[in-house]
Amino acid sequence: MTTLHTAWDDAEGARRATELFTTSFEAEPHGVWASPGRVNLIGEHVDYNGGFCLPIALPHATYVAAAKRDDGLLRLVTELGDVQRWEGTLDEVGPGAVSDWVAYSAGPLWALRETGAELPGYDLAIVSCVPAGAGLSSSAAVESAVLLAAAELAGLPTEGDARRAELAALGVRAENEVAGARTGGMDQAASLRSKADHGLLLDCEQDSVEQVLLNLQSQGLELLVVNSNAPHMLADGQYASRRADCERATEVLGLRSLREPVDGPRAGLGELLAKLDEDVLVRRVRHVVTESWRVLDFVEALAAERAGEAGELMVASHDSLRDDYEVTVPELDSIVVAAMSAGALGARMTGGGFGGSCVVLVSVDDVHQVAGAIDAAAVEAGFARPDFHLATAADGGRRIN
């Protein structure tokens, strides 16, 4: 039987973070903060185009044990992979100054400081059960947990959706400018603004959210997250290239953003695409616009408990990401084909693509059958064997008492 991996609970995450802190710094932390990874149910590569997406927060989270200092010194230790350490001052953190895991861990402090906040210096110990490199926003989970810890220890507010939106924007700035990954804002919003048992319908143009109740369990359904274990990199130019295509198309079409055609009549898309001379721009725009429409249709299908229709929209999303946006890889395509052949209701890649994970909508009775078929297909194709996680919609970032 295929193994389904489980997340740490808060007690385990806090224990691990505290143990790393006390071992590394020979003191007790002032608190532990957690923020989750996310899986996007539908709505990919629309966040930086002002569209709609529907992520949920995962039960898998990053945990940060933290204490404030009074000397402006920053000491970091992490178990993100091997135990690694970094020490410097807050003045040494910024764009071009730090890289790799330090950029994601310390970059949020730079972004928070850029708002004019006076930060005292910190000792931070970071642990995580969010699978790294799986397209499940492990980086946003780190950024968000660090922001919550740093802000609260500096006497700054962290609660309320408006404040969470501000903190999410700081996480995006840190990832864009310090880590050098030109991602949009979905990941940080999901990590900080989500609610248990709900999907987060995110309007990326208005930066507004609607909590959408998920009734999957009452319908006998599960969400199976499948980590392909194919390499997943967003800072290698591919993600930025797709974003640049969209910006160029927006300029050619004379639009404020690609959100404009989303709000217009659906029958008008063909006329809009006819104004583009480059096939690659036609395909990029077609994906972005139709993907936002699929999100809205998916929410409607879920509310009406039309699971089959929701699943079809997931497959259509994957097909568009494969053919029009060109961000899937053979491992992800194999997962979708195997899942649907084994009886899944829907399946699609999730995250930025170029590796990472898929999310599968499946009957609770078929979980192991579908997982087994996916695993067998990977073995037959000579791919890395995937990992499997059951996903439930969890709460966003929080302090662990």
Disulfide bonds with the S-S distance in Angstrom:
none
